[in-house]
């Protein structure tokens, strides 16, 4: 637990001892990072964040997270980033401007091979709880995973639940849902195109040198 400062901040991590072990690796006012060892599912790096509203302080958050992104383990980062990346992630209030803080966040995602998980539910996760023209809605909360996590998970889903006791939507991240596959066909999922950095990732894999006949090389790259 990281205590709140007044009416803002604060982080609390809970886990079921009979199913998993969570070992804290780093904790501060903006993040708690730990290794989650799930029974039968291996080791994962899990980070819960509460980004500062100040862009300069959020740079400290990105730097702190980057140390753990280099680990050769599946990674999940989620919660309140207090930062948006486009006008599409805001409704009401002043028009969105790409500030240095937003650019830093965008670069952090690209540099560390992080992809946002497609969500269902309300588009905006935060509301200032005002009405009429004073009402502002923003997507401040999200869930990110690295390519290792993408490759290990059969199905991954984020649900934005209804706001009840907070001005934020609770986020439910489902990562170990079992799915039976009846066919082994290669199919393109449209959701893949929504991940940040997907174009660079595909280009990197596609340009890898490989040996064999054209049909083998094509299948290997797929």
C-alpha positions as CSV (number, residue, x, y, z in Angstrom):
1,X,0.0,0.0,0.0
2,X,1.1,3.5,-0.9
3,X,-0.9,6.0,1.2
4,X,-3.0,8.8,-0.5
5,X,-1.9,12.4,-0.3
6,X,-5.1,14.2,0.8
7,X,-7.9,13.3,-1.5
8,X,-5.7,12.1,-4.4
9,X,-3.1,9.4,-5.1
10,X,-2.7,6.2,-3.2
11,X,-2.1,2.6,-4.4
12,X,-3.3,-0.7,-3.0
13,X,-2.4,-4.1,-4.3
14,X,-4.3,-7.2,-3.2
15,X,-3.9,-10.8,-4.3
16,X,-5.1,-14.3,-3.4
17,X,-2.4,-16.2,-1.6
18,X,-3.8,-19.5,-2.6
19,X,-3.4,-18.7,-6.3
20,X,-0.4,-16.4,-6.6
21,X,2.6,-14.8,-5.0
22,X,3.3,-11.1,-5.5
23,X,6.7,-9.7,-4.7
24,X,7.1,-5.9,-4.6
25,X,10.1,-4.7,-6.7
26,X,9.6,-1.0,-6.5
27,X,7.0,1.4,-4.9
28,X,6.5,5.1,-5.0
29,X,3.7,7.7,-5.1
30,X,3.2,7.0,-8.8
31,X,3.6,3.2,-9.1
32,X,3.9,-0.2,-7.5
33,X,5.8,-2.8,-9.6
34,X,6.1,-6.4,-8.6
35,X,6.7,-9.9,-9.9
36,X,3.4,-11.9,-9.9
37,X,3.9,-15.7,-9.9
38,X,0.6,-17.4,-10.8
39,X,0.1,-21.1,-10.1
40,X,0.7,-22.9,-13.4
41,X,1.0,-19.6,-15.4
42,X,4.6,-18.6,-14.8
43,X,6.1,-15.3,-13.7
44,X,4.7,-11.9,-14.8
45,X,5.8,-8.3,-14.1
46,X,2.7,-6.3,-13.0
47,X,2.7,-2.5,-12.5
48,X,-0.1,-0.5,-11.1
49,X,0.3,3.3,-11.8
50,X,-1.2,6.5,-10.6
51,X,0.3,9.1,-12.9
52,X,0.9,12.7,-11.7
53,X,-1.1,15.5,-13.3
54,X,2.3,17.3,-13.7
55,X,4.1,16.3,-17.0
56,X,7.5,16.7,-15.5
57,X,6.7,14.3,-12.6
58,X,5.2,11.8,-15.0
59,X,8.7,11.7,-16.7
60,X,9.9,10.2,-13.4
61,X,7.1,7.6,-13.8
62,X,8.2,6.6,-17.3
63,X,11.8,6.4,-16.2
64,X,10.9,4.2,-13.3
65,X,8.8,1.9,-15.5
66,X,11.4,1.6,-18.2
67,X,13.8,-0.2,-15.8
68,X,11.3,-3.1,-15.6
69,X,10.2,-3.1,-19.2
70,X,13.6,-4.6,-20.2
71,X,13.0,-7.8,-18.2
72,X,12.5,-10.9,-20.3
73,X,9.1,-11.5,-18.8
74,X,5.5,-10.8,-19.9
75,X,4.5,-7.4,-18.6
76,X,1.2,-5.8,-17.7
77,X,0.9,-2.1,-16.8
78,X,-2.5,-0.5,-15.9
79,X,-4.5,2.0,-14.0
80,X,-4.6,5.9,-14.1
81,X,-2.0,7.4,-16.3
82,X,-3.5,10.9,-16.1
83,X,-2.5,11.5,-19.7
84,X,-4.3,11.4,-23.0
85,X,-2.9,11.0,-26.5
86,X,-5.5,12.5,-28.8
87,X,-8.7,14.6,-29.1
88,X,-10.5,11.3,-29.6
89,X,-9.8,10.5,-25.9
90,X,-11.5,13.7,-24.7
91,X,-14.9,15.2,-24.8
92,X,-15.7,18.7,-23.5
93,X,-13.5,21.4,-22.0
94,X,-10.5,22.9,-23.9
95,X,-9.4,21.4,-27.2
96,X,-6.7,18.8,-26.9
97,X,-3.2,20.0,-27.6
98,X,-0.3,17.5,-28.0
99,X,1.9,18.7,-25.1
100,X,5.4,17.5,-24.2
101,X,3.8,15.3,-21.6
102,X,1.7,13.5,-24.2
103,X,4.7,13.2,-26.5
104,X,6.7,11.7,-23.6
105,X,4.0,9.1,-23.0
106,X,3.8,8.2,-26.7
107,X,7.5,7.8,-26.9
108,X,7.5,5.6,-23.8
109,X,5.0,3.2,-25.4
110,X,7.1,3.0,-28.6
111,X,10.4,2.6,-26.9
112,X,9.2,-0.2,-24.6
113,X,7.1,-2.3,-27.0
114,X,3.9,-1.6,-25.1
115,X,0.5,-2.2,-26.7
116,X,-2.9,-1.0,-25.4
117,X,-5.5,-3.7,-24.9
118,X,-8.8,-3.0,-26.6
119,X,-11.5,-2.3,-24.1
120,X,-15.3,-2.7,-24.0
121,X,-17.6,-0.5,-22.0
122,X,-17.6,3.3,-21.7
123,X,-15.1,5.0,-24.0
124,X,-14.1,7.6,-21.4
125,X,-12.9,6.4,-18.0
126,X,-12.9,9.7,-16.1
127,X,-15.5,12.4,-15.6
128,X,-15.3,15.7,-13.7
129,X,-18.8,15.0,-12.4
130,X,-20.2,18.3,-13.8
131,X,-23.1,18.8,-16.1
132,X,-23.9,20.7,-19.2
133,X,-21.2,22.6,-21.0
134,X,-18.9,22.3,-17.9
135,X,-18.8,18.5,-18.2
136,X,-15.5,16.9,-19.2
137,X,-14.8,13.3,-20.1
138,X,-11.4,11.8,-20.7
139,X,-9.7,8.4,-21.2
140,X,-7.1,8.6,-18.4
141,X,-7.1,4.9,-17.5
142,X,-5.8,2.1,-19.7
143,X,-4.1,-1.3,-19.7
144,X,-0.8,-2.0,-21.6
145,X,1.0,-5.3,-22.3
146,X,4.3,-6.1,-24.0
147,X,4.7,-8.5,-27.0
148,X,5.7,-11.4,-24.7
149,X,2.3,-11.1,-22.9
150,X,0.5,-10.9,-26.2
151,X,2.1,-14.1,-27.4
152,X,1.3,-16.0,-24.2
153,X,-2.4,-15.0,-23.8
154,X,-5.0,-16.7,-25.9
155,X,-7.6,-14.0,-25.2
156,X,-7.1,-10.7,-23.4
157,X,-9.9,-8.3,-22.6
158,X,-10.3,-5.1,-20.7
159,X,-13.7,-4.0,-19.4
160,X,-14.5,-0.4,-18.4
161,X,-17.0,-0.9,-15.6
162,X,-19.6,1.7,-14.4
163,X,-18.5,4.6,-12.3
164,X,-20.1,4.3,-8.9
165,X,-18.0,5.5,-5.9
166,X,-15.4,7.3,-7.9
167,X,-15.0,9.7,-10.8
168,X,-13.0,6.9,-12.6
169,X,-14.3,3.7,-14.1
170,X,-13.0,0.5,-12.5
171,X,-11.0,-1.5,-15.0
172,X,-11.2,-5.3,-15.2
173,X,-8.4,-7.0,-17.1
174,X,-9.1,-10.6,-18.0
175,X,-5.9,-12.5,-19.0
176,X,-6.3,-16.2,-18.5
177,X,-9.6,-17.0,-20.2
178,X,-9.3,-20.4,-21.9
179,X,-10.5,-20.7,-25.5
180,X,-10.7,-23.9,-27.6
181,X,-9.4,-23.6,-31.1
182,X,-11.1,-26.0,-33.6
183,X,-9.0,-24.8,-36.6
184,X,-5.4,-23.8,-37.1
185,X,-6.1,-21.3,-39.9
186,X,-4.1,-18.0,-39.8
187,X,-6.6,-15.2,-39.4
188,X,-6.1,-11.5,-39.1
189,X,-7.7,-9.9,-36.1
190,X,-8.7,-6.2,-36.7
191,X,-8.0,-5.4,-33.0
192,X,-4.2,-6.0,-33.7
193,X,-4.1,-2.7,-35.7
194,X,-5.2,-0.7,-32.6
195,X,-2.0,-1.6,-30.7
196,X,0.6,1.2,-30.4
197,X,3.7,0.4,-32.3
198,X,2.2,-2.6,-34.2
199,X,3.4,-1.3,-37.6
200,X,7.0,-1.1,-36.4
201,X,6.8,-4.6,-34.9
202,X,5.4,-6.2,-38.0
203,X,8.0,-4.4,-40.2
204,X,10.8,-5.6,-37.9
205,X,9.7,-9.3,-38.1
206,X,8.9,-9.1,-41.8
207,X,12.4,-7.8,-42.6
208,X,14.2,-10.6,-40.7
209,X,16.5,-12.7,-42.9
210,X,15.4,-16.3,-43.3
211,X,16.5,-19.4,-45.2
212,X,14.3,-21.8,-47.2
213,X,11.9,-21.9,-50.1
214,X,9.4,-19.0,-50.6
215,X,6.5,-20.9,-49.1
216,X,8.4,-21.8,-46.0
217,X,9.6,-18.2,-45.5
218,X,6.1,-16.8,-45.9
219,X,4.7,-19.2,-43.4
220,X,7.5,-18.6,-40.9
221,X,7.0,-14.8,-41.1
222,X,3.2,-15.2,-40.6
